[in-house]
Amino acid sequence: MPTLFKTTLLLCALGLSLARADSTFEPRPVHPLTITSDGSRLLAVNPAEGRLSVFAVGPAEHVQPLLISEIPVGLVPVSVRLLNDDEAWVVNELSDTISIVSLSNNNTIATIHTGDEPADVAFSQGKAYVTCSRDNSVEVFNVVTREKTNTLALEGLLPRAITPSADGTQIHVGFQHTSNGTTILPRTEAPAQTVPEYANPALPAPPQVAQIVSIDDPAIDYTVLDHDIATIAVATDSVVYQGGIGTNILALTTLENGSLAAANSEARNLISFEPELRSRFARSRLANISSSGVSQLDLNDDPDLTFPLIESSSAASALAQPMALLAAEDDQVWLAAYGSDRLALVDTDTATILQRIDLRALDAPAAPRDGQTVRGPRGLALHPSAPFLYSYNKLSHTLSIINTTSHLVVGEVDLASFPDLDPDLKMGRAFLQDARLSGNGSVSCATCHLDLERDGMAWDLGDPTGSMLTVTGFLRSVHLYDTAVNHSLHPMKGPMTTQTLIGLRDQTKLHWRGDKASIQSFNSTFPNLMGGSRLASQDMDKVANYLLTLNHHPNPNLNLDRSPPDEINGGDPLAGVAVFAKFDNHCIECHSLPSGTSNNLDLPSTVSSFQALKDPPLRTLYQRQFFNTASGETSITGFGMLSDGSGSAKDFPIVHPYSLHILDEPSRPQAVRDQEKLDLTAFLLSFDTGTAPSVGAQVTFRKDAGFRVEELQELITLQNQTLGDFASSDLVLRGTFQGERRSFRFNPQSEKYESDSNSVIPQTFSELYEEMQSGDVLIATGVPLGSASRFSTDRNNNQIADREEALPELTIDTDRELAWSREFSGWHLQKSNNLSLWSPHTAPATQSDTLTTVPGPDDENAFFRLQRNW
């Protein structure tokens, strides 16, 4: 009961918004595609539905892989690696788990729990190394026992891509947020802004702002580590670091010659002002790291050579944002340019781009743009014997097939039986990540908003050619809620850190200064910063509609029942709520619950600023506590929590000076003041993101292993999260039951599990467990509210339980062509010569408006049947 009271108290205090069925988690695939050593099975993650898609790959004349199975795993799978040709490890970013999938069993057979937001896994010498991106760590597991043997704390931000060395003695880890040798000089120490000759003469003198400087600037008395890649010695798990590779390490692979290839983006944030940065604010590069040093290949022409003009002709061949690498023969590597929908074959020895392949090549030249136009390649797999390269396309939710002899796109198939998004939402997402919308084809919104989050950088996007802007705010900080003030904002606004595009649903005034009235107001970014053209208004509406669906991941510092822990670093989070809400402290006046923003611009003096700033949301503070400006200390990032990149962790939880006079009021005992700071810090570090920890949480029950009391208690907690007015999530069971693939959804009203078949009556978990057979595995997974049926018993949301739907009718004509209605999704054709052993029939299918048609074999003794994929 105390836990229930604590949870209810906090939920009442925060008035939390909840992740709903119409909510989306932006997937961040790292290694989403792999192929078995014999080339017979191709595996691809399906983040939208928490499944692993398994494709049968036929003989060379059968170009298109055939989807034959969709195996439930955890939520938002982002990587899949094969330990052997039967056992796949699927990394689930939202669930914080790894699903161990047996291809022969066609099921997840075990679950490994990891740190926060795991991203990738690599194997070497009986060990599995898993990057835990938000924990800035690598966890090490024994591949046989699947027990964790070590946790390696890393000196770097957001470790994601991981790859073993050629000889298996080392593991290389790439940090997605690294230093590019820049940091922030506070405005109290920075020189006055330089006004360029082209500035608007009608502007008043520019304000005093902070300045982005090199870490070698003599005014900087702390050290910013340039740790781009960590290399782990497998024998000892010791770690060494290497820098000078790039600002954002996006992909890694080891080449046949033993060198390491690192795809990276280099931020050019030492250039000031939006007109100066236009279309040239970042470079897409490929680094080759060997014993002789580091060489960099710029994947595009130098935009400085034509600046201020934009060389639009280069857009036809640009390679923007390389997000996947795959070793080819000799010194060559395949590269997937996510932003420009192109693949490239690169010779790293000669730094030569040998081939460029356009993934939109199959599109009709005059075809209207739709949700499938932008592919977004994020994973690559090469057939071991046939001349085929496969591209995992995040944005179109497809697989492209490329002939490696002709270097032509020869086919494309869906990643899953059902689409991942509504077509308009898919288009909205694509506009944000399509570099072909920029003037030279090399940059997009996602260049800085990586997967619509942050790049860890500050940028000076002031515009000396702009005009003064007026934004109205209210004096909330002094409790004058109805007193409006018109704030005059100068266009030379100074450095500002990149903000996440996730979690905008309850925000109004946008950006650090609240100078964007809506998401649609950012349309000017396309011409002014990217050198392209404005989107049509209806297309910007699609961008806005998509962004408003996006949710943050849960805060890992919260308990499974959404309550805060009893203590974080000596502070009590619940006591911190009282400090936060105390009238004298004013925190809650500006940082209103539940998101931490009042969507208001208040007095600049409250945050020691020259300009009015919007009260920013607090939901991702736990991700941004790594900037340390203490003299003589080291920091793993050059930028902090405040708008201009200042805001050192050493000053937390005050950060800005407004509450200083209260929290450090000399009239109060020092011990009280110190404890209040600890309590407030604990509350802020456990600040709810809007998504409950139960969303994605998993508990695995294996009949042969029994279950521990702790596992049953976790299941009860997950069940409780579906109940009452404070329901945070829904709950499903997926796996094998009585030897068959089955799914169940928990009904909060009856508190029983309903099956995907009417032949199984609703039962409690204890009743289901008693009926499980040897070998059965059921995995409980918390899912967003309102989505239980889609994740379990009614995948196509047609109100008919999956196992009760009519079977498609299979017909065969005199030419031995087999056909079935296209109304039926999620079926594949199997053949047999003896009605005992069945195998996928991989002959290429053709689609009409009404039918799927497949040619049958010449063998008249063959039998055929349709088999469901899930």
N, C-alpha and C positions, 0 to 999 in steps of 0.2 A: 504493500500500500504506500509506503514512503516514495517509492519510485514513481508510482502512478500519480501521486500528489505533485511531485516535482515536475513531471512532464506536463501535467495539466496546467500548473501554475505558469510555466514558461510559455506554453502555447497561448494561453490567455493574454499574457503580457505582450507577446510579439504579434498577435493577430495574423498568423502566418498565411501566406498564399501557398498553394500546393501545386506540385507537378500533376498535370491532368493528362487525360488520354490524347488531347490534341496538342500536347507539348512535344518538343523534339530535343534530343541531345545531339549536338553537332559532332559527328564521328571524326576521329583523327587517326586514320589508318596509318600504320607504320610498315608492317610486312603482311599485307592482307591476302597474299596469294602464294601458293606453293604447289609443287607437283611431285608425285612419287617417283622413285628412282627408275622405275620401268616405264613411266609416262602414261600409265593406264588411268590414273586418277588425278584430277586437278581440284584443289581445295581453295575456297574463297569465303571470307567472312561476310556475313550479312548483318551489319550493325543495327539496322532498323528493326529487325525482328529477333535479335539474339539467337541467330542460327549459324551453322556452318554449312555452306552449300558444297555438295560433292558432285563433281562432273565426271562422267565416263568419257575417256578419250579413245576414239576408235582408230582404225588404220589411217594412213596418210591421206587417203582419198576422202575420208570423212573429216572435213575441215572443222566443223563446229562441235565443240564439246557438248555432251548431253547431260542435263541436270537430272540426277537420279536420286538424290537424297538431300534433305534439309534437316540437319540434326540440331536440336535445341542445345544451346550453350548458355553462357551468362549474358548480361546486358551490355550492349555496345562492344562487341568483339572487334579488336583492331589489328591483331596479328595472329598468324597461324604458322607453326613450324613443325616439321615432322621429326620425331625422335627416331622412328624407323618407318617402314612403309605401311604399318598398321596403326601406329600410335601418333596422334597429332595433339600438340599442345596449343590451345586457343587462349589468347590473352584477352580478358574482358575488362575494359577500362572502367566502366561504370560499376560493375559488380565487385571489382577488386579481387578477382579470382582468375585462376587458370582452369579451363575445362579440359580434362584428359579424355580424348575421343578415340574410341576403337572403331576403325573403319570396318573391320570384319563383323563387329557387333552392331554397327550402325547406330551407336549411342554414346553418350557421355558416360564414362564408367567411374570417374572420380573427379573431385574438385580440390584445388589447392588455393588457400587463401593467401593473399599478398598484401603489400603495403598499398598506399593510396595511388590510384590511377596508374596501374601497370600498363606498359606500352609495348614491350617486345621481349623476346626470349631467345637465348642462344645456348647451344650445347657444346660441351667439351669435357673429355676425360671423366665421364660419369656425372658431371655436374650440369645443372641448368641455371643460367644467370638471367635474372628478370629485372628489367629497369622499372622502378617505381617512381614515376615522374614527379609527383607532388611531394614525395618524401625526400627527393634528391638522394636516392639510394639505389643500390643493386642488391637484391636478395638472391641467395645461393641455395639450391635445392639438390638433394640426392635424387637422381632420375629413377632409381629403383624403388627406394622407400617413399619418395616424394616428400620427405621431411626437410624442413629448412635447416641448413647447417651454418649459415652466416648471413649477416646483414652488413653491407659495406656502405658507410656514410660517405658521400662524395662531396667534393668541394666544387660544386657547379650547379647550375639551375636547369631544371627540367630535362633530366636524362631520358632519352627516348630510344633512338635507333641503337642497335647493338649487333655486333658481328664477331665471329671468332677469326683469329689469324689463320693463315694458310696451313700452318703446322699444328694448330690447335693448342699452342702453349699460352696464348694470350686471348683476351676478350677486349674488344674495343667498344667504347660507349660514347655516343655523341650527345652533347648538351644542346637543346634547342634554344635556350636563352643564354647566350654567352656574352662576354665583353668584346667590343670592337675597339677598345682602347679609349673610350670616351666616358666622361662623367659630368657632373653638374657643378658649376661654380655659383654659389648662392647670390641672390640679387644684391645683398649687402656688400659683397666683395667683387661683383662683376663690373666691368667697365660699362659706360653708357653705350646704348645701341648706336650702330653706325647707320645713318640714313643714306640709302643709295640714291644715285642721281635720278633714277626713274621714278622716285617716290611721288605720291600725290602731294602737290605743293599746298593744298588746302588743309592738310592734316596738321594738328598741333604737334609739338615736340613729343617724341615717343617716350613711354614710361621707362623707368629703371626696372630691368628684368634680370633674371638669372641668365647664365650663358653656358652652353654646351662646350666643353673643353677637352683636350687630350688629358689622359691620366698623368702625363708627364708635366703638366702645367705646374710651375713652381708654387702656386697657391694651394695645391692639393697635398695634404700631409698624411693621407691614408693610401693604402695600396688596393687597387682593384685587380683581382686575379683574372688572367686571361686563360681560362681553362675551357678549351673547346672540345677536347677528346680526352677521356680517361682510358688508360690501358691497364687491365687487370692481369696479373700473372696467375695462371690457373693453379700452379703448384702451391702458391702461398697466399693467394688472394690479396697480395699487395698491389697498390695503385700508384701509377705515375700519370702526369698530366702533360698535355701539349697544347700550345696556343698558336695564334697566328693563322688559323684556318678560315674563320668566317664568323659573322655575327650570329647567324642561326644555322646550326648543323641540322640538315634536313634528312639525310640518308647516308648510310655507310655500306660498303661491301669490300671484301678482300678479293684482289685480282689473282689470276693464276701465277703471276710472277712474284707474288708475296707482298706487293705494295697494297696500301689501303686507299680506296677512293672515298672522298667525302663530298657529297653535294651540299652546297651552302649558299646562303644569301648574305651579302655584305651591305649593311646599312651605311648610308652616306650622310649621317646626321650632323656632321660638322659643317655642312652647307646650310646656310640660314635662308629663310623666306620661301614661301610657296612658289613664287615665280621662278626662283633659282632652282628649286627641286623638281620642277615640272618634268615628269616622265623619266627622271634620272636619279631618283632617290635611293635606289637599291640596285645591286648587280647580282645576277645569277651566275654561279661559278661551279666548277668542278675542281677539287683539289686532289692531287696525286701525292701521297705521302709515302716515302720510301727511305731507305737508309741514307740516301744521298741528299735528302731534304724534302722540301715542300714546293711543288709547282702548281700554279693556278691557271686554269683555262677559263677565260671569260666566255660565256656561252653566246653573247650577243655583241654587236658592234658597240663601240664606245659612244654613248650618247653625247658626251662632252664635245665631240668633234663637230657636231652640227648645231649645238645649242647656241642661241635660244630657239632655233628652228627645230622641228621634230621630224626625223627621217621616217616617214610613214611607210616607205617601201620595205624597211627592215622588219615590219610587222609580219610579213608573209613568211618569214623563216625563223622568227624569234623563238627562243627556248626559255620560257619564264618559269621560275620557281621549281627547280628540280627536286622532286620528292620521293623518287624511287631509283635504285641502282641495282644492276644485275651483272655479274661478271660474265663476259663472253670469252672467246678464246684469246690466248696470248695476252697482250696488254690492253685488250679492248673491253669496253664496258657499255652496256645498254643503260640509257638514262630516260626517265619519264619526266617530261616538263609539264607539271600539273597545271600551271597557269595558262599554257598556250596549246594544250591538247596535241602535243607532238612527242614522239619518241625520237631518240637520237642514238646512233652508234658512234662511240668516241674512241679514238686511239690515244691512250694516255701517254704513250711513249713520245709520240710526235705532236701531242696536243692538237689533234686534228679531228674535226667532226666529219665522219665518213658518210653518214646517212642521216637524213631527216625524214620522218614518217608522220604524215598528218592523219590523226585519228578521225577527222571529219571527212576523209576522202570518199567514203561511201555515200555521203549525203548528196542529194540532188542539188545541182548548182543554184537553182532558183527556189529551193525548198524554204518555207518560212521557218524562222527560228522557233523552236519549241523546247520543252523540257529535256529532250534527248540530245539536243545539239551540242551542248558543252559536256565533254566526257570527264575531264579531271582525272588523268591517269595517276594512280597512287601505288600500284604494285605490279611486279613483272615476274613471269615464270617462263622458262625456256624448255621446250620438249627435249628429252635426252637423245632422241634419235630422229624424229620427224622435223622438217624445217618450219617449225611454228614457234612464234613468240606470242605470249598471252599478256594482255594489259588489263589490269583491274581498274575500272573507271568508277570513281566514287560518285561523281555528280550525275552521270546518266544511269548509274546502277546497272552497268553492263560489263561484259568481257569482250574486248576486241581481239581478233586473231590476225596475226601478221605473218606472212610468208617471209622467212629470213633469206630466201634466195632472191626473190623478186623485190623484196622490201615494200610489198603492197599489203594494204589491209584487205583481207579476203573474207572476213566474216565478223559478226557481232551477235552475241546472245545475252539474254537477261541474266542477272546475277541470281535471281530468285523467282519463285512462282508468282509473286505479287510485287507491285512497285513499292518503292520505299517512301514516296511522297506524292501528294496531289500534284498534277502537272504545273499549276501556277506557282505553288511553293517551290517546286524544283527549279523553275525558271528564276524565281527570286533569289534562291541560293546561288545559282549559276552566275548571275550578273555580278555578284560580289567577288567572284573568284576567277573570272575570265579576263586574262591579260590581253586578249585580242580587242578589248574595248579601250585599251590605252593607245596613245598616238603611235608609239613604236613597238607595241606588242609585248613589252617586257615587264610591265607592272600591273597590279590589280589592287583592289581593296585588301585582299588577303595577303599581299606582300608584307604588310605591317600587322594586319589583323590575322595572324596565322590561324587557320581553321576558325576564323572569326573571333579569336581571343586577342592576345597581346604579342608583341615582339620583344618586350622588356626594355625598350628604348624610349628616350625623349627626343622630340623633334621640334625645331623652331619653324612652324608653319605660318608665321606672321606674313601679312601681305602689305608691303609699303605702298602698293597702288590702290589699296582699299579705302573705305570710308569709315567714319565713326558709326557705331551701332548703339542703339538704345535698347536695353532689356529691363523690364520692370521686375522688381522684387519686393519683398515685405520684410519688415524688421523683426523677424522671429527671435533673433538672438537676444533682443532686449524686450521681448514679450509684447511688442506692438504689432499684433497679427494683422490688423487692418490698415496699417500705415504703409502705403506704397511708396517706393523710391525708384526713380528712373536712373538706372546705371548707364553711364556713357562708356562704351568699350572701344579701346583703340585697336585698329587692325594689326599693329605690330605688337602681338600679344606675348611674345617670348616663348621659351621652350615649354612643351607640354608632353607628358608621357602618353603613350598609346593606351587607350582604354578598351576593355572588352566590349564586343557587340552582343554578348550573351546577357540575358536577364533584363532586357529593356521593357518588358511588358508593363511594369508599373511605374515607368519613368515618363516624364513629359518633356520639360526643357532638357536638351541634350548637349553633350560635350562638357568640358570642364567649366566653361563660362555660361552654359545654358543659352548659347547664342544660336542654337539650332532648334527651331520650334517643333520639329518632327523629324522622323527618319527621312522623309521625302526631301527635307531641306538640304540633305547632303548631296543632292544631285549635282551641285556645282563642283564637287570633287572630281567628277569624271573629266571635265575640260580643264579645270584650274590646276589640278595636281597631277593627273594622269595623262593630260594632253590629248584626250579623246573628245567625245561629244556627249552632251547630256542624254540621258535616257528619256524615252517617252514617259509621260506622267503615269500611264497605266503600268509601265514596267517598274517605276519606282514604287508604286503601290504594292507590287508583288515582292519587291525587296523588303518593304516594311512588314508586310504580312508574314513573310518567312521569319524575319528577325524576331518578331513578337511571339513566335512559338518556342524560342530557344530557352532552355533551362540550364542553370549551373549544375554541376555535380554536387552531391551532398558534402557538407563539411565533415572531414574525417575525425574532428575532435569531439563530435557529438556521439552519444550512445545510440545503440540500435533503436531504442524507443523514442528517440529524438530529444531526450533530456540531456543536459550538459553533464560532463563528468564532475565529480566532487571537487577536483582540484586540477589546475594547470599551472605548473611552475610556481607553486606556492600561493596561487590565487583561487578564490572561490567564484566560479562563473555566476551563480545565483546572487551572491552578494554584489557582484559586478553589475547586475541588472539594476539594483537599487542605486548604485553610484551613477550609472548611466542616466537613470531617470530622475535623479535628485534635482529639484528645482534650481538650486544654486549652481549646479554644474552645467546646466543648459545643454548637455550632449543631445538629449532627446528632442530638444526644441528644433534643432536643425537636421539632425540625423534621425528622422522619424522612422518608426517601425512600420511595417516589417522589414523593408529593404535597407533602411539606414539613410534614406534621402527624403527631404521635404520637397524636392523639385523646386527649390527656391534659391535666389541670389540674395545674399545678405550683405552686411557692411564689410567692405574689404578689410577693415581694421581687425575684425574678429579672427581672421586667419593671417594677419600680418602680411597682407598682399596689397599691391598697387591697384588691383582691379577686383571687381566683384566676381566671386566664384560660386558655382552651384555646389550645394552640399552633396558630396558624392555618396553613392551607396557604399555599404560596408561589407557586402557579402563575400568579397574575395580577399579581405585583409589577411587571412591566414596564409594566402599564397604569396604575400608581398612583404615579408618580414626579413629581408636579407641584405639590405643596404646598411653598411656600417661606416660612418664617417668619423669615428673616434680617432684621434691623432695617433699615428703609429700602428693602427690596426689594419686588418685585411678585410676586404669585402668581395663577395662573389658576384656582385652586380654593381654597375656604376650609377644606378638610379633608384630612388626610393618611392614613398607612398604618396607624396603630395603632387599637386598638379604639374609643377615644373621639374619634377624628378628629385627634389630634395625630400627631406622627411626620413631621417635615419632611424633605424630600429633602436638605437641607443636612447632616443627620446620618447619612445612609445611608452604609455598610451597617449601622451599629450600630443605629440607630433606638431600641431600648430599651437600657438601660445594662448588661445582664448581661455582655456580652463586652468591655465597656470596659476592664476591668482586665487583659485579655489582649492585645487588639489595640493598646492604648495603654500597655502595660507599659513604664515608663521604662528598665528594664534592657536592653531590646533597641534596636538602632539605629533611629533615626527613619525612615531610608530603607526599612528592612525593614518597619516597621509601616505606612508609607504604601503600599508596594507591595502588602502583604497586603490592605489595604482595597480597593485598586483591583481586585485579582484576585477578591476575594470579591464585590464589586459586579458585576463582569463575569459571574461565575457566576450570581448571583441574577437578573440581567437576562436571562439566556439560559435560565432554569429551565424545564425541559420541562413543558408543560401537560397531557401525557398523549395529545396528538394530534400525530402526526408531521407535519413540514412537507411531506412528500410527499402527504398527504391534501389533495386539491384542486388540487395543482400541475398545470399544463398546459403542453404543448408542441405547437405547431401545425406540421403538415407540409403544404405546398401543392406539388403536383406541378410546377406551372408556375414556381414560384419556387426550386425546389431546396431544399436545407437547409444551414445552417451547421454547422460542426463542433461548436460550442457546443450547438446544439439536439440533435444526436445524443448528445452526452455527457450532457445532461440526461435524455434518454430512457433511456440506460443506467443512470443513477443511479436513476431511477424503477423500472426493472426490478429493480435490485439490492435495492430496498426490499421486494420481495415474496419474497425468498429466505431460507431458513434459519430458525434459531431466533429471530433478532431481526427477523423480518419486521415492517414497520411499516404496510404498506398493500397494497392490490391495485392493478391497473393495467388500464385499458380504452382502446381506440381507438374513437372515434365520429366519423362524418362521411360523406363520399361516397367510394365506391370503385367504379371502373369505371362512373361515371355514376349510381350508385344509392346510396340511403341504406343504410349498412351499419354494423355494430358488431362489435368483436372484444374478447376478453378474453385477457390474458396468463396462460399456464399456467406457474407457477413450476417445476413438475417437468420439463416438456419444454422450457421457455424458448422457447415458440412461441406465436403468437397463434391462438386458436380463433375461428371465425366463427359468426355467427348463422344460418348455413346449412350443412348437411352437404355441400353441393356444393363448398365451399372447404376444402381440406385445411389443417391447421395449418401455419403458415409463420413464419419469422423476420421481423422488421421489414424487413430488407433485401430479402427476397423479396417482401413485400407492396408495398414502395415501387417496386420494379421493375415491378410489374403495375398500378400506379396510372396513370390516364389524365389527359390534359390537363383541367384544371378540377377534378380531385379534391382534396379537403381531408380529411385525417384528423387528429384532435386527440387526443393522449394525455392522459389524466386519471388522477391517483392518487385512489383511492376507499378507504373504510374496509375493513379486513380482512373477508373473507367476503361482500362485496357486489358483486364484479365481475360476476357473472352478472346480477343485478338491474339493474345500470346498463348492461348491454350486450347479452348474447346471449339471456337468458331473463328478460324483464322481469316476468313473472307468477310466476316461481319454480316452474313446474310440471314442471321437468326436461325440457322439450321446447324445443329451440332455436326462437327466434321465427319464423324463416322455414320451419320444418318443421311448424308447427301446422296443423291442419285449417282450411280456409276455411269461414266460416259459409254456410249455405244460405239464399239469398234467395228468398222466395216472393211471389206476387202473387195476390190473389183477384179475384172478379168485380166487386167495388167498387173495384178498382184500388188497394187498400191493400197496401203492401209490408211484409214482416215477416221478422225473423230472430231466432234464439235469443239470449236474454240471457246465455247462457253465454259468449258471445264479447264481450270488451271491446276497445275501441280501434278500432272501425270506424265509418265514416260513409258515408252514401249519396250517390252522385253520379249525375247525369243527363246525357244527351247526345241530340241530334237527328240526329247523323251518325256516331256511333261514333268520332269523331276528337277533337272538343273536349268535354271533360268539365268540369262545374262542380258545386259542392256543392248538394245538394237540401235546402234549409233549412226545408222544411215541418215543423211541430211534430210531434215524436214522442210517443207514449204508451207507458207501460210497464205490462205485466202481470207476473205472477209468473214467466212463462216467455218472453215475447216482447217485442221492440221493434217497434212498428208505426208506419208513416209513410204518410200519404195521398199517392198519386201525383197528377200533374197531369192535367188534362182532355185534354191532347194525347196522342192514341193513338199517335203516332209516336215518343214519347220512349223512350229506352233507359235502363236503370238498372244500376248495379253497386255493390258494396261496396268501399271503399278503406280500407286501414289508415292509422291516424293517424301511425304512426312507422315 
